[in-house]
């Protein structure tokens, strides 16, 4: 991972996979769950979001938002956090 810290394409890839992948995947899942009226999304992040490892700054930075995104991301659905997706 350390070589990705210094390479622009590597940094972009880490952000695209770790952060934007979760954002786009969660939004697509909400669209499938909305007609059903319920559902659950479980996003899994890394311990690096709490305790970053030297040399893995970008990786840690892309995992930290995953702790808040599910709550903030459901705010526009009428329910928040663990309560649902109506």
Secondary structure, 3 states (H helix, E strand, C coil): CHHHHHCHHHHHHHHHHHHHHHHHHHHHHHHHHHCCCCCCCCCCCCHHHCCCCCCCHHHHHHHHCHHHHHHHHCHHHCCCHHHCCC
